Amino acid sequence: MAETLVIVESPSKAKTIEKYLGSKYRVIASNGHVRDLPKSQLGVDVEHDFEPKYITLRGRGEVIEKIRKEAKHAKHIVLATDPDREGEAISWHLAKMLKLDENEPCRVVFNEITKTVIQKAVKNPRCIDRNLVDAQQARRVLDRLLGYKISPLLWAKVRRGLSAGRVQSVTTKLICDREREILDFVPKEYWTVTVKLHLAKRTFEAKFYGFDGKKTELQTEADAMRVADLSTGAIYCVADIKTAKKTRHAPAPYTTSSMLQDASNRASMPPKRTMLCAQQLYEGVDIGTKGSVGLIRISAEAQQSAREYIATAFGAAYVPEKPNVFKGRAGSQDAHEAIRPTDVKNTPASVKQYLEPGQYKLYKLIYERFLASQMSDALYETSTVTLETQTQPKCTYRTNSSKKIFDGFTAVYSVSNPSQDDGIGEKDTTLPAMEVGSEPKFVSLNPKQNFTEPPSRYTEASLVKTLEELGIGRPSTYSPTISTIIDRGYVEKEKKQLVPTDLGFVVNKVMEDNFRNIVDVKFTADMESRLDSVEEGKERWQNLIEDFYPPFEESLEEAFKTVERIEIPDEVSDIPCDKCGAMMVYKT
């Protein structure tokens, strides 16, 4: 029988870790939480300091029995759940269940599953971090009070099966607000004028900038026709040429948020699929003779091996003098920050045959992004040429060119959204040789009518970016939040866009009219900051709930009295009923 029992969260992780620890260790999985609040009741004693009433989860009996049986025969028990609030809470619940002293060193954490890191971690256990546990408890109790108290209101006034949530409700509001902006948008007309010119056997285009060097907006057709009259057949002269060398800096390694965004934009992977594949790559994938290997890590000590690999694969010029260093976001607490490969020698090509398509696409993104993060900047040469007509007033036109002088990090990672105002294009654009005083010949002119565009609907990628920027939720919650509002029928995906449904608008209006602070972006972000304060030991978790609950309970009582029953008409299909001939309707 093994001397030390190690308990992790997932079976695949257990398999990988046991291989690294040897015969004196037995590694088993808890399969996530073993205790939680009951589903059948509120499970929070609001009269006695919001004490949570935890129960053993139904359906977990077999797993729990196995853990208890193994624990009886082990000299030492090590809790090795994930290194975040949720993981700390799972370890705390396991300690309670196994009657371990949480003030004794029984907890180990690691951010990558490699032999050296695992072996070092199990030899250096620490006590359970109660601040982390309390931050998780505060979030769990807060979400339970909000969800279990508002849901009955929605069932009574709108439809059964609906739910509200601290993060999901404000996320739904963001999508509804954006849709309202689009519906209320009034397009404004504007015009552009592009001239085609010829010089040194080459034709190029320039755009109207203004009169006499001063920027001028063309708002009407008459404005554009005036420019056209002055510019057609005119003599053009190069008035100014500005050249510059610009650098584009290597990107930081992925955080969970940037990984979710890039996977969506570059590989069309929804957040839920991305998180699943990332978890699999982290926990371990069987790669032939090497067995189960964790392919990605979440730690910082990988620079030197990456620099050595880059020097060999690309050359010394691609290795910056000093290693690139990136600042993390303030308040970052998630377990999945700075995601990178565990070994740069495991190239995407070398492990492709062992990975599923989604795993491969994500691993390739993570690998290339990390490698790029440790490479030299890309260098560009840019030119801005100003041309003027020899008319009164003078019509000023501008054209730009950019040329990549040194590819640097772009040798492995292309820039998908180049800045619109830095003069650097994704592709080289060159102009004919010219100097101040050169006189290109007029070829043709193209005035064009345009209209301002409404704001774009959110995609999953842009929504994740917005949630992060506003401080709503945390990286580990982005994917389940988006899944929840889609599953509830509040939002639909049309192609890649997130569109609120009639039901989503109705539920959002109930929330806005009766629980304004809950769907308020600042309130939600401030709540996240207070959860961070609990984690840092600066605040009792109960204080956070005490400040929230009394005004919330008042709003709830008032809503039950004042909100009238809302009927959402069924959506009529184009399919006739085979019994009566009437058009059938969609039922949710």
C-alpha positions as CSV (number, residue, x, y, z in Angstrom):
1,M,0.0,0.0,0.0
2,A,1.3,3.5,-0.9
3,E,2.7,5.7,1.9
4,T,1.3,8.9,0.6
5,L,-2.2,9.5,-1.0
6,V,-2.4,12.4,-3.4
7,I,-5.9,13.7,-4.3
8,V,-6.3,15.7,-7.4
9,E,-9.4,16.9,-9.3
10,S,-9.4,15.0,-12.6
11,P,-8.7,11.3,-13.5
12,S,-6.5,12.2,-16.5
13,K,-4.3,14.4,-14.2
14,A,-4.1,11.6,-11.7
15,K,-2.8,9.2,-14.3
16,T,-0.1,11.7,-15.4
17,I,1.0,12.6,-11.9
18,E,1.2,9.0,-10.6
19,K,3.6,8.2,-13.4
20,Y,6.0,10.9,-12.1
21,L,5.8,10.1,-8.4
22,G,6.5,6.3,-8.2
23,S,5.4,3.4,-6.1
24,K,5.3,5.2,-2.7
25,Y,2.5,7.4,-3.9
26,R,-1.1,6.7,-4.8
27,V,-2.9,9.4,-6.9
28,I,-6.7,9.4,-7.1
29,A,-9.2,12.0,-8.4
30,S,-12.1,13.7,-6.6
31,N,-13.8,14.5,-9.9
32,G,-14.3,18.1,-8.8
33,H,-16.4,19.1,-5.7
34,V,-17.4,16.4,-3.1
35,R,-19.5,18.9,-1.0
36,D,-21.6,21.8,-2.0
37,L,-24.8,23.7,-1.1
38,P,-28.0,21.6,-1.6
39,K,-29.9,22.0,-4.8
40,S,-33.3,21.5,-3.2
41,Q,-33.1,24.4,-0.8
42,L,-31.4,27.8,-0.3
43,G,-28.7,26.2,1.9
44,V,-27.6,29.5,3.5
45,D,-28.7,30.5,7.0
46,V,-29.4,34.2,6.5
47,E,-30.3,34.7,10.2
48,H,-26.9,33.4,11.5
49,D,-24.1,35.1,9.7
50,F,-25.0,33.6,6.3
51,E,-23.6,30.2,7.4
52,P,-23.5,27.8,4.4
53,K,-25.1,24.4,4.9
54,Y,-22.9,22.0,2.9
55,I,-23.9,18.5,2.0
56,T,-22.2,15.6,0.4
57,L,-23.1,15.8,-3.3
58,R,-25.6,13.2,-4.5
59,G,-24.2,10.7,-6.9
60,R,-20.6,11.1,-5.5
61,G,-20.9,8.2,-3.0
62,E,-18.7,5.8,-5.0
63,V,-15.9,8.3,-5.4
64,I,-16.1,9.4,-1.8
65,E,-16.0,5.8,-0.5
66,K,-12.9,5.2,-2.6
67,I,-11.2,8.3,-1.3
68,R,-12.0,7.3,2.3
69,K,-10.8,3.7,1.8
70,E,-7.5,4.8,0.3
71,A,-7.1,7.5,3.1
72,K,-7.4,4.8,5.8
73,H,-4.3,3.0,4.5
74,A,-2.1,6.1,3.8
75,K,0.4,7.5,6.2
76,H,0.2,11.0,4.6
77,I,-2.6,12.7,2.6
78,V,-1.7,15.4,0.1
79,L,-4.4,17.6,-1.4
80,A,-3.3,18.7,-4.9
81,T,-6.4,20.3,-6.4
82,D,-6.2,23.3,-8.8
83,P,-4.3,26.4,-7.7
84,D,-7.2,28.8,-7.5
85,R,-10.1,29.7,-5.2
86,E,-12.2,26.8,-6.5
87,G,-9.4,24.3,-6.1
88,E,-8.6,25.6,-2.6
89,A,-12.2,25.2,-1.6
90,I,-12.3,21.6,-2.9
91,S,-9.2,20.8,-0.8
92,W,-10.9,22.4,2.2
93,H,-14.0,20.3,1.8
94,L,-11.9,17.2,1.3
95,A,-10.0,18.0,4.5
96,K,-13.3,18.3,6.4
97,M,-14.6,15.1,4.9
98,L,-11.4,13.2,5.8
99,K,-11.1,14.9,9.2
100,L,-7.6,16.4,8.4
101,D,-6.2,19.3,10.3
102,E,-6.3,22.2,7.9
103,N,-3.7,24.0,9.9
104,E,-1.2,21.2,9.2
105,P,0.7,21.2,5.9
106,C,-1.4,19.0,3.6
107,R,-1.9,21.2,0.5
108,V,0.3,21.4,-2.6
109,V,-0.1,23.5,-5.7
110,F,1.6,23.4,-9.1
111,N,1.0,25.3,-12.3
112,E,2.4,22.7,-14.7
113,I,2.3,18.9,-14.8
114,T,6.0,18.0,-15.4
115,K,8.1,15.5,-13.4
116,T,10.4,18.1,-11.7
117,V,7.6,20.4,-10.7
118,I,5.4,17.7,-9.3
119,Q,8.2,16.0,-7.3
120,K,9.2,19.3,-5.9
121,A,5.7,20.3,-5.0
122,V,4.7,17.2,-3.0
123,K,7.8,17.6,-0.9
124,N,6.8,21.2,0.0
125,P,3.2,21.1,1.3
126,R,1.6,24.1,2.9
127,C,-1.5,24.7,5.1
128,I,-4.9,25.3,3.4
129,D,-5.3,29.0,2.6
130,R,-8.4,30.0,4.4
131,N,-8.5,33.4,2.7
132,L,-8.8,31.7,-0.7
133,V,-11.5,29.4,0.7
134,D,-13.4,32.3,2.1
135,A,-13.3,34.2,-1.2
136,Q,-14.8,31.1,-2.9
137,Q,-17.4,30.8,-0.1
138,A,-18.4,34.5,-0.5
139,R,-18.8,34.1,-4.3
140,R,-20.8,30.8,-3.8
141,V,-23.1,32.3,-1.1
142,L,-23.6,35.5,-3.0
143,D,-24.5,33.7,-6.2
144,R,-26.8,31.3,-4.4
145,L,-28.7,34.1,-2.7
146,L,-29.1,36.0,-5.9
147,G,-30.0,33.0,-8.1
148,Y,-32.3,31.2,-5.7
149,K,-34.2,34.4,-4.6
150,I,-34.7,36.0,-8.1
151,S,-35.4,32.8,-10.0
152,P,-38.8,32.2,-8.3
153,L,-39.8,35.8,-9.3
154,L,-38.9,35.1,-12.9
155,W,-40.8,31.8,-12.8
156,A,-43.9,33.5,-11.4
157,K,-43.9,36.6,-13.6
158,V,-42.3,35.3,-16.9
159,R,-41.7,31.6,-17.4
160,R,-40.5,28.5,-15.4
161,G,-37.0,27.4,-15.8
162,L,-35.4,30.9,-16.0
163,S,-32.6,32.1,-13.8
164,A,-30.6,35.2,-12.9
165,G,-27.0,35.4,-11.8
166,R,-24.5,38.0,-10.6
167,V,-22.4,37.7,-13.7
168,Q,-24.8,36.2,-16.2
169,S,-27.4,39.0,-15.7
170,V,-24.9,41.9,-16.3
171,T,-23.5,40.0,-19.3
172,T,-27.0,39.7,-20.8
173,K,-27.5,43.4,-20.2
174,L,-24.4,44.2,-22.1
175,I,-25.7,42.3,-25.1
176,C,-29.2,43.8,-24.9
177,D,-27.7,47.3,-24.5
178,R,-25.6,46.8,-27.6
179,E,-28.6,45.6,-29.6
180,R,-30.6,48.7,-28.5
181,E,-27.7,50.8,-29.7
182,I,-27.8,49.1,-33.1
183,L,-31.6,49.5,-33.3
184,D,-31.5,53.2,-32.4
185,F,-28.5,53.9,-34.6
186,V,-29.1,56.6,-37.3
187,P,-26.5,56.4,-40.1
188,K,-24.7,59.6,-41.1
189,E,-23.6,60.2,-44.6
190,Y,-20.0,61.1,-45.5
191,W,-18.0,61.0,-48.7
192,T,-14.4,60.0,-49.6
193,V,-12.5,61.0,-52.7
194,T,-9.7,58.8,-54.0
195,V,-7.4,59.9,-56.8
196,K,-5.4,57.6,-59.0
197,L,-2.0,59.0,-60.1
198,H,0.9,57.8,-62.3
199,L,4.7,58.2,-61.7
200,A,7.8,56.4,-62.8
201,K,5.8,53.7,-64.8
202,R,3.7,53.0,-61.7
203,T,0.1,53.8,-60.7
204,F,-0.8,54.5,-57.1
205,E,-3.8,55.9,-55.1
206,A,-4.1,58.7,-52.6
207,K,-7.0,59.8,-50.5
208,F,-8.4,63.4,-50.1
209,Y,-7.2,64.8,-46.7
210,G,-8.4,68.4,-46.8
211,F,-7.9,71.9,-48.2
212,D,-4.5,73.6,-47.9
213,G,-3.2,70.9,-45.6
214,K,-6.1,71.3,-43.0
215,K,-8.2,68.2,-42.5
216,T,-11.7,68.5,-43.9
217,E,-14.7,66.2,-43.6
218,L,-16.8,65.7,-46.7
219,Q,-20.4,65.4,-45.4
220,T,-22.4,65.8,-48.6
221,E,-22.3,65.0,-52.3
222,A,-21.9,68.7,-52.9
223,D,-18.7,68.7,-50.8
224,A,-17.3,65.7,-52.7
225,M,-18.2,67.3,-56.1
226,R,-16.4,70.5,-55.2
227,V,-13.2,68.4,-54.5
228,A,-13.8,66.5,-57.7
229,D,-14.1,69.7,-59.7
230,L,-10.8,71.1,-58.3
231,S,-8.9,67.8,-58.5
232,T,-9.9,66.3,-61.9
233,G,-7.1,66.9,-64.5
234,A,-5.2,69.1,-62.0
235,I,-1.4,69.3,-61.7
236,Y,-0.3,67.3,-58.6
237,C,2.9,67.9,-56.7
238,V,4.6,66.0,-53.9
239,A,4.5,68.5,-51.0
240,D,6.0,66.4,-48.2
241,I,7.5,62.9,-47.5
242,K,7.8,61.7,-44.0
243,T,9.7,58.4,-43.4
244,A,10.1,56.5,-40.1
245,K,11.2,53.2,-38.7
246,K,8.6,51.6,-36.5
247,T,8.7,48.6,-34.3
248,R,5.9,46.2,-33.5
249,H,6.5,44.6,-30.1
250,A,6.3,40.9,-29.5
251,P,2.9,39.9,-27.8
252,A,2.7,38.6,-24.3
253,P,2.1,34.9,-23.7
254,Y,-1.6,34.0,-23.5
255,T,-3.7,34.7,-20.4
256,T,-7.0,32.8,-20.3
257,S,-8.8,35.8,-21.7
258,S,-6.4,36.4,-24.6
259,M,-6.4,32.7,-25.4
260,L,-10.2,32.5,-25.5
261,Q,-10.3,35.6,-27.8
262,D,-7.5,34.3,-30.2
263,A,-8.9,30.8,-30.3
264,S,-12.3,32.2,-31.3
265,N,-10.9,34.7,-33.9
266,R,-8.2,32.5,-35.4
267,A,-9.5,29.0,-35.0
268,S,-13.3,29.5,-34.7
269,M,-13.2,27.6,-31.4
270,P,-16.0,28.7,-28.9
271,P,-14.8,29.4,-25.3
272,K,-16.3,26.2,-24.0
273,R,-14.4,24.0,-26.5
274,T,-11.2,26.1,-25.9
275,M,-11.3,25.6,-22.1
276,L,-11.9,21.9,-22.5
277,C,-9.0,21.4,-24.8
278,A,-6.7,23.6,-22.6
279,Q,-7.6,21.5,-19.6
280,Q,-6.8,18.3,-21.6
281,L,-3.4,19.7,-22.8
282,Y,-2.6,20.8,-19.2
283,E,-3.5,17.5,-17.5
284,G,-1.7,15.3,-20.0
285,V,-2.0,13.7,-23.4
286,D,-0.6,10.3,-24.4
287,I,2.2,11.1,-26.9
288,G,3.6,7.7,-27.9
289,T,6.6,6.3,-26.1
290,K,6.7,9.3,-23.7
291,G,3.3,8.2,-22.3
292,S,1.0,10.9,-20.8
293,V,2.6,14.3,-20.9
294,G,1.3,17.7,-19.8
295,L,1.9,19.8,-22.9
296,I,1.0,23.3,-21.5
297,R,2.0,25.1,-18.3
298,I,1.0,28.2,-16.4
299,S,4.3,29.3,-15.0
300,A,7.1,31.9,-15.7
301,E,10.3,29.8,-15.8
302,A,10.5,29.1,-19.5
303,Q,12.4,32.0,-21.0
304,Q,15.9,30.5,-21.2
305,S,14.9,27.3,-23.0
306,A,12.7,29.3,-25.4
307,R,15.7,31.7,-26.2
308,E,18.0,28.8,-26.8
309,Y,15.4,27.2,-29.1
310,I,14.8,30.4,-31.0
311,A,18.6,31.0,-31.5
312,T,18.9,27.5,-33.0
313,A,15.8,27.5,-35.1
314,F,15.8,31.1,-36.4
315,G,19.2,32.6,-35.6
316,A,20.7,35.0,-33.1
317,A,19.0,38.1,-34.6
318,Y,15.6,36.7,-33.5
319,V,16.7,36.6,-29.8
320,P,16.3,40.0,-28.0
321,E,19.3,41.2,-25.9
322,K,17.3,41.0,-22.7
323,P,14.4,38.6,-22.2
324,N,11.0,40.2,-22.9
325,V,9.0,40.8,-19.7
326,F,5.3,41.5,-19.6
327,K,3.2,43.0,-16.8
328,G,0.2,41.0,-15.7
329,R,-3.2,42.7,-15.3
330,A,-3.9,44.2,-11.9
331,G,-6.0,41.9,-9.7
332,S,-5.3,38.8,-11.8
333,Q,-6.0,35.8,-9.5
334,D,-7.0,33.0,-11.9
335,A,-5.1,29.7,-12.1
336,H,-4.8,30.0,-15.8
337,E,-2.6,33.0,-16.5
338,A,0.5,33.1,-18.7
339,I,-0.2,29.9,-20.6
340,R,2.8,28.3,-22.5
341,P,4.2,25.0,-23.6
342,T,5.9,22.8,-21.0
343,D,8.8,22.1,-23.4
344,V,9.5,24.1,-26.6
345,K,11.0,20.9,-28.1
346,N,7.5,19.5,-28.3
347,T,6.7,21.3,-31.5
348,P,3.1,21.3,-32.8
349,A,4.3,19.2,-35.8
350,S,6.0,16.6,-33.5
351,V,2.8,16.0,-31.4
352,K,0.1,16.5,-34.0
353,Q,-0.5,12.8,-34.6
354,Y,-1.3,12.3,-30.9
355,L,-3.8,15.2,-30.6
356,E,-7.4,15.6,-31.6
357,P,-8.0,18.5,-34.1
358,G,-9.2,20.9,-31.4
359,Q,-6.3,20.1,-29.1
360,Y,-3.8,20.5,-32.0
361,K,-5.2,23.9,-33.1
362,L,-5.1,25.3,-29.6
363,Y,-1.7,23.8,-28.8
364,K,-0.3,25.4,-32.0
365,L,-1.7,28.8,-31.1
366,I,-0.3,28.5,-27.5
367,Y,3.1,27.3,-28.8
368,E,3.5,30.0,-31.5
369,R,2.2,32.8,-29.2
370,F,4.7,31.9,-26.5
371,L,7.6,31.5,-28.9
372,A,6.8,34.8,-30.4
373,S,6.7,36.4,-26.9
374,Q,10.4,35.6,-26.5
375,M,11.5,36.9,-29.9
376,S,12.8,40.2,-31.2
377,D,10.4,42.9,-32.3
378,A,9.4,43.2,-35.9
379,L,10.8,46.3,-37.7
380,Y,9.1,48.3,-40.4
381,E,9.9,51.3,-42.6
382,T,6.9,53.6,-43.2
383,S,6.3,56.5,-45.4
384,T,3.5,59.1,-45.5
385,V,3.4,61.1,-48.7
386,T,1.4,64.4,-48.9
387,L,0.4,65.6,-52.4
388,E,-1.3,68.9,-53.4
389,T,-3.1,70.2,-56.4
390,Q,-1.9,73.4,-58.0
391,T,-5.4,75.0,-57.5
392,Q,-7.0,77.5,-55.2
393,P,-7.7,76.2,-52.7
394,K,-5.2,73.4,-52.8
395,C,-6.6,69.9,-52.4
396,T,-4.4,67.9,-50.1
397,Y,-4.1,64.1,-50.6
398,R,-2.2,61.5,-48.6
399,T,-1.0,58.0,-49.2
400,N,1.0,55.6,-47.0
401,S,3.4,52.8,-47.6
402,S,5.0,50.3,-45.2
403,K,7.7,47.7,-45.7
404,K,8.8,45.0,-43.2
405,I,12.6,45.3,-42.8
406,F,12.9,42.5,-40.2
407,D,10.2,40.0,-39.5
408,G,11.2,39.2,-35.8
409,F,8.3,37.5,-33.9
410,T,6.0,37.6,-37.0
411,A,8.1,34.8,-38.4
412,V,6.0,32.5,-36.1
413,Y,2.9,34.6,-35.2
414,S,1.0,36.9,-37.5
415,V,-0.6,40.0,-36.3
416,S,-4.4,39.5,-36.9
417,N,-5.5,43.0,-36.0
418,P,-2.9,45.5,-36.9
419,S,-3.3,49.0,-35.5
420,Q,-5.2,51.3,-37.8
421,D,-3.2,54.4,-36.9
422,D,0.4,53.3,-36.7
423,G,1.0,53.3,-40.4
424,I,2.0,49.7,-40.4
425,G,0.0,47.4,-42.7
426,E,0.0,43.6,-42.5
427,K,1.2,43.4,-46.1
428,D,4.0,45.4,-47.7
429,T,2.8,48.4,-49.7
430,T,5.3,50.3,-51.8
431,L,5.1,53.5,-53.7
432,P,7.1,54.6,-56.8
433,A,10.3,56.4,-56.2
434,M,9.6,60.1,-55.6
435,E,10.8,63.2,-53.9
436,V,9.4,66.6,-52.8
437,G,8.6,68.4,-56.0
438,S,7.8,65.3,-58.1
439,E,4.7,65.7,-60.3
440,P,2.7,62.5,-60.8
441,K,0.1,62.6,-63.6
442,F,-3.6,62.5,-63.0
443,V,-5.3,59.3,-64.1
444,S,-8.8,59.2,-62.6
445,L,-10.9,60.2,-59.6
446,N,-13.4,58.3,-57.6
447,P,-15.8,60.1,-55.2
448,K,-17.7,57.6,-53.0
449,Q,-20.7,57.9,-50.8
450,N,-20.4,56.2,-47.4
451,F,-22.5,55.9,-44.3
452,T,-21.4,55.5,-40.7
453,E,-21.9,51.9,-39.4
454,P,-23.7,50.9,-36.2
455,P,-21.6,49.3,-33.4
456,S,-21.0,45.6,-34.1
457,R,-22.8,42.9,-32.2
458,Y,-20.7,41.1,-29.7
459,T,-19.0,37.9,-30.7
460,E,-17.8,35.5,-28.0
461,A,-14.3,36.9,-28.5
462,S,-15.2,40.6,-28.2
463,L,-17.5,39.8,-25.2
464,V,-14.7,38.1,-23.3
465,K,-12.5,41.2,-24.1
466,T,-15.2,43.5,-22.8
467,L,-15.9,41.5,-19.6
468,E,-12.2,41.5,-18.8
469,E,-11.8,45.3,-19.5
470,L,-14.8,46.0,-17.3
471,G,-13.7,43.7,-14.5
472,I,-16.8,41.5,-14.6
473,G,-16.3,37.9,-13.6
474,R,-12.9,36.2,-13.8
475,P,-11.2,34.3,-16.7
476,S,-12.5,30.9,-15.4
477,T,-16.1,32.2,-15.4
478,Y,-16.2,33.7,-19.0
479,S,-16.9,30.4,-20.8
480,P,-19.6,29.1,-18.4
481,T,-21.3,32.5,-18.3
482,I,-21.6,32.7,-22.1
483,S,-22.8,29.0,-22.2
484,T,-25.5,29.7,-19.5
485,I,-27.1,32.7,-21.2
486,I,-27.2,30.8,-24.5
487,D,-28.6,27.7,-22.8
488,R,-31.3,29.8,-20.9
489,G,-32.5,31.2,-24.3
490,Y,-31.6,34.8,-23.4
491,V,-29.1,35.0,-26.3
492,E,-28.7,33.2,-29.6
493,K,-25.7,32.8,-31.8
494,E,-26.2,33.9,-35.4
495,K,-23.0,33.0,-37.2
496,K,-20.5,34.3,-34.7
497,Q,-22.6,37.1,-33.4
498,L,-24.5,37.1,-30.0
499,V,-28.1,38.3,-30.4
500,P,-30.5,38.8,-27.5
501,T,-33.9,37.0,-27.9
502,D,-37.3,38.4,-26.9
503,L,-37.0,36.4,-23.7
504,G,-33.5,37.9,-23.0
505,F,-34.9,41.5,-23.4
506,V,-37.9,40.7,-21.1
507,V,-35.7,39.2,-18.4
508,N,-33.2,42.0,-18.7
509,K,-36.0,44.6,-18.3
510,V,-37.2,42.9,-15.1
511,M,-33.7,43.0,-13.8
512,E,-33.1,46.6,-14.8
513,D,-36.4,47.8,-13.4
514,N,-36.1,46.0,-10.1
515,F,-32.5,45.1,-9.4
516,R,-30.6,47.9,-11.0
517,N,-27.4,47.5,-9.0
518,I,-27.2,43.8,-9.8
519,V,-27.0,44.5,-13.6
520,D,-24.9,47.6,-13.0
521,V,-21.4,47.2,-14.5
522,K,-19.6,49.2,-11.7
523,F,-21.5,47.3,-8.9
524,T,-20.5,43.9,-10.4
525,A,-16.9,45.0,-10.9
526,D,-16.7,46.4,-7.4
527,M,-18.0,43.1,-6.0
528,E,-15.2,41.3,-7.8
529,S,-12.7,43.7,-6.2
530,R,-14.2,42.9,-2.8
531,L,-13.9,39.2,-3.4
532,D,-10.2,39.9,-4.1
533,S,-10.0,41.7,-0.8
534,V,-11.4,38.7,1.0
535,E,-8.8,36.5,-0.8
536,E,-6.1,38.9,0.4
537,G,-7.3,38.7,4.0
538,K,-8.4,42.3,4.1
539,E,-12.1,41.7,4.7
540,R,-14.4,39.1,6.3
541,W,-16.4,37.3,3.7
542,Q,-19.6,37.7,5.7
543,N,-19.2,41.6,5.6
544,L,-19.5,41.5,1.8
545,I,-22.8,39.5,2.0
546,E,-24.1,41.7,4.9
547,D,-23.7,44.9,2.8
548,F,-25.5,43.2,-0.2
549,Y,-28.4,41.3,1.3
550,P,-30.7,43.7,3.2
551,P,-31.3,46.1,0.2
552,F,-31.5,43.2,-2.1
553,E,-34.2,41.5,0.0
554,E,-36.2,44.8,0.0
555,S,-36.0,45.0,-3.8
556,L,-37.1,41.4,-4.0
557,E,-40.2,41.9,-1.8
558,E,-41.2,45.0,-3.8
559,A,-40.7,43.2,-7.1
560,F,-43.0,40.3,-6.1
561,K,-45.7,43.0,-5.4
562,T,-45.3,45.2,-8.4
563,V,-44.1,43.2,-11.3
564,E,-47.0,42.1,-13.5
565,R,-47.2,38.8,-15.3
566,I,-45.4,39.1,-18.7
567,E,-46.6,37.0,-21.6
568,I,-44.1,36.3,-24.3
569,P,-45.9,35.4,-27.6
570,D,-44.8,32.1,-29.1
571,E,-42.8,32.3,-32.3
572,V,-45.0,31.0,-35.2
573,S,-43.3,28.5,-37.6
574,D,-44.0,27.9,-41.2
575,I,-44.9,24.2,-40.6
576,P,-48.7,23.4,-40.5
577,C,-50.0,21.0,-37.9
578,D,-51.0,17.6,-39.3
579,K,-54.0,17.4,-37.0
580,C,-55.7,20.8,-37.4
581,G,-53.8,22.6,-40.1
582,A,-52.9,25.6,-38.0
583,M,-49.2,26.8,-38.1
584,M,-47.2,25.2,-35.4
585,V,-45.3,27.3,-32.8
586,Y,-41.9,27.0,-31.2
587,K,-42.1,26.2,-27.5
588,T,-39.1,26.8,-25.2
